[in-house]
Amino acid sequence: MPIDESLPFIPVRIAVLAVSDTRTLADDRSGNTLVERLEGAGHMLAAREIVKDDVGTIVEQLAAWIDDPEIDCVITTGGTGVTGRDVTPEALAEVCEKEIPGFGELFRWLSFQSIGTSTVQSRATAGVARGTYIFALPGSTGAVKDGWDGILATQLDSRHRPCNFVELMPRLQER
């Protein structure tokens, strides 16, 4: 789908959350990849943290960012697999008011092009919480590239046609 260059680009303020028991900011390659891509696209890195694979800890960080008027969107990396420690989707389920099921479906379709049937192990998901978008990507750099390049780069571009997530932001809390 095309980018309409006649429309203004509206930067999105994005927080990046890595969910990991082992990573630090110094060695968070998938987080670094995501930050490079979002800033390269003209968006603003609003915040960045790493938290442990623990539902309560993830929910606490997400809630703080959801309530921050300076953050429009949160993108998480990690914790979307099927092991006992993978709890990012469960944390999103606690904070999100609406799911965006097509995000996970499209992510797995795109990921299938790269890793084949191994994509079924991903529980990538997305939703909206009190007017803030939250997208949960797996923790590999390949998955971050698939998610950003294949979905988020265009859906977070206000010029993308026929529609995009940015143009809906003012209406996310309508009643």
C-alpha positions in Angstrom: 0.0 0.0 0.0 1.2 3.5 -0.8 2.5 6.3 1.3 0.8 9.6 0.3 3.7 12.0 0.3 1.2 15.0 0.1 0.2 14.3 3.7 2.2 15.4 6.7 4.2 12.9 8.7 3.2 12.8 12.3 5.9 11.3 14.6 4.7 8.8 17.2 6.1 8.7 20.7 7.1 5.1 21.2 8.3 3.3 24.4 10.3 0.1 23.9 10.1 -2.6 26.6 12.4 -5.6 26.4 11.1 -8.6 28.5 14.1 -10.7 29.5 15.7 -12.4 32.5 19.1 -12.1 30.9 19.5 -9.0 28.8 20.8 -5.6 29.6 20.5 -2.4 27.6 24.1 -3.0 26.5 23.3 -6.4 24.9 19.7 -6.0 23.9 20.1 -6.4 20.2 16.4 -6.7 19.3 15.7 -3.6 21.4 18.5 -1.7 19.6 17.2 -2.9 16.2 13.8 -1.6 17.1 15.1 1.8 18.3 17.2 2.2 15.2 14.2 1.5 13.0 11.7 3.7 14.8 14.1 6.6 15.0 15.1 6.1 11.4 11.5 6.4 10.4 11.2 9.7 12.2 9.4 8.6 15.4 10.6 9.5 18.9 11.9 7.1 21.5 9.8 8.1 24.5 11.2 5.6 27.0 13.1 2.3 27.1 13.4 -0.3 29.8 14.1 -4.0 30.4 12.0 -6.0 32.8 12.1 -9.6 34.0 9.7 -12.2 32.7 7.1 -11.6 35.4 3.5 -10.7 34.7 3.2 -8.3 37.6 6.4 -6.5 36.7 5.4 -6.2 33.0 1.9 -5.0 33.9 3.4 -2.4 36.3 5.7 -1.0 33.6 3.0 -1.1 30.9 0.5 0.7 33.2 3.0 3.5 34.0 3.5 4.1 30.3 -0.2 3.8 29.4 -0.9 6.6 31.9 2.0 8.8 30.6 0.5 11.4 28.2 3.9 11.6 26.5 3.7 8.0 25.2 1.5 7.1 22.3 2.6 3.5 21.7 4.5 0.7 23.5 6.4 -2.0 21.6 7.6 -5.0 23.6 10.2 -7.6 22.6 10.5 -11.0 24.2 8.3 -13.2 26.3 5.9 -14.2 23.5 6.9 -17.9 23.2 5.3 -20.9 24.8 7.7 -21.7 27.7 6.8 -21.2 31.3 8.7 -17.9 31.6 7.0 -16.4 28.4 4.3 -14.3 29.9 4.1 -11.1 27.9 0.7 -11.9 26.2 -0.7 -12.6 29.7 0.5 -9.2 30.9 -1.1 -7.5 27.8 -4.3 -9.3 28.5 -4.4 -7.7 32.0 -4.0 -4.1 30.7 -5.6 -4.1 27.2 -9.2 -3.1 26.7 -9.3 -4.1 23.1 -7.3 -6.7 21.2 -6.0 -6.2 17.7 -6.1 -9.9 16.6 -5.0 -9.2 13.0 -1.6 -8.0 14.3 -0.6 -11.4 15.6 -2.1 -13.2 12.6 -0.3 -10.9 10.1 3.0 -11.2 12.1 2.9 -15.0 11.9 2.1 -14.9 8.2 5.1 -12.6 7.6 7.3 -14.6 9.9 6.4 -17.8 8.1 8.2 -16.4 5.0 11.4 -16.2 7.1 11.3 -19.2 9.5 8.6 -21.5 8.2 6.4 -23.4 10.6 8.5 -22.4 13.6 6.3 -19.2 13.6 3.6 -21.2 15.3 5.6 -20.9 18.5 5.1 -17.1 18.5 2.3 -15.5 20.5 2.9 -12.0 19.1 -0.1 -9.9 20.0 -1.4 -6.3 20.2 -4.1 -4.2 21.8 -5.2 -0.9 23.0 -5.1 0.3 26.6 -6.6 3.6 27.6 -5.7 5.2 24.3 -2.2 3.7 24.0 -1.3 1.1 21.4 0.7 -1.9 22.7 2.4 -4.3 20.3 4.2 -7.5 21.6 6.9 -8.9 19.3 9.2 -11.9 19.9 12.6 -11.2 21.2 14.8 -12.1 18.2 16.2 -9.5 15.9 14.6 -11.3 13.0 11.2 -11.1 14.6 11.6 -7.4 15.4 12.6 -6.8 11.7 9.5 -8.8 10.5 7.2 -6.9 12.9 8.6 -3.4 12.2 9.3 -3.7 8.5 6.3 -5.7 7.6 3.6 -4.1 9.8 4.5 -1.2 12.1 6.6 0.9 9.7 3.5 1.5 7.6 0.8 1.3 10.2 2.6 3.9 12.4 3.1 6.2 9.4 0.3 8.8 9.2 0.7 9.0 5.4 -0.1 5.3 4.8 -3.2 4.7 2.7 -5.9 3.6 2.8 -5.7 3.8 6.6 -3.2 3.6 9.6 -3.1 3.4 13.3 -2.0 7.0 13.7 -5.1 8.6 12.3 -7.2 6.7 14.9 -5.2 7.9 17.9 -7.5 10.9 18.6 -10.5 8.5 18.7 -9.1 5.6 20.7 -10.8 6.7 23.9 -14.2 7.6 22.4 -17.3 6.3 24.2 
